[in-house]
Amino acid sequence: CRPPAAFPRRSAPAARAPRVPATCAASGSGGSPDAGAGKVAVASKLKVGGYFALWYAFNVVFNLLNKGLLNVWCRPWTISTVQLGFGATYCAMLWVLGLRRRPNVSWKLLKAMFLPSLGHAVGNVASCVSFSAVAISFSHIVKSAEPAVGAVFSALLLGEVYHPMVYLSLLPIIGGVALCSATELTFNWFGFATAMSSNFAFAGRNVFSKMTMGDFKNDATFTPQNSYGLISIIAFLMQLPFCLLFDGIPSLLPTSAAAIAAAVPAQTIFMYLMASSLLYHLYNETSYLCLNNVSPVSFSIGNTIKRICIIFASIIFFKTTILPLNALGCAIAIFGTGMYAYTKNKYAPAKPKEAFPAPRM
């Protein structure tokens, strides 16, 4: 018989690979998916935040520069028309040079854009006329009532009836504007009426765009930027004859007594006019970039904050005297605007994206 086998030999342990810290392994393989997603989210937030910062900056500086120009050279029809013409020329040049995809223009599209363009033209010139007549802070407080006008137009023309809480949120807007108007030191009916007219015009533009432009929302070339460009061109052509009727071809000499006494040169007025026109177009372009990257309610809240920035900046820059009740009315109206955006988002049913989501001016 065989002798008993010796104790079995243990095989030599396999060589182990050296341990690599988890952080090093992760970094060597390009990072975890969660970390990559986090970086993308942060980059997206920074991009959107940059859009909003540019929108606010362009808008605030535009309003201050525009009011300063009107104080020296009170030609609101000409200023408004030049601003529209500047934007129209800018967009047309981008299409001609191939820097932006051209829209598919047809007679059907032009007919559909007629009413929205008319609302845009009337709203733009009415705003400019109001800025020339009263303090810019007061004009913007009155313009904060646009949601109330829009709700009425939507109910009458589109049959869109909102939740009762949405309509209740309009009461602070109406009450705040009324209180602010009653205590405004620079109040006059002309300035109030033109500011309110701009609300009707811009609300009508938004409602008419839903009514007439829905057939083009699937057109890949009909982007918001191209929509704005086409509306700027049509609005400019609509407004130009009335500008020539009311202002003719005015000289660039100052019109106010203070500016005449200070001998403000024509070159300065021309530079102010070109700068305000550029800023007008830039803040509208960036507003579309903001609108394309956030929800409508976030944009509405951002628009409310923007209006607050304009009001406070104009009060400080032009040293506007504000009474306590006037400030209270302003706060109530702005609060109501924010509540309207919140309640409309909370209670309104989900709806398809509108064809021309025009930001508020």
Disulfide bonds with the S-S distance in Angstrom:
none
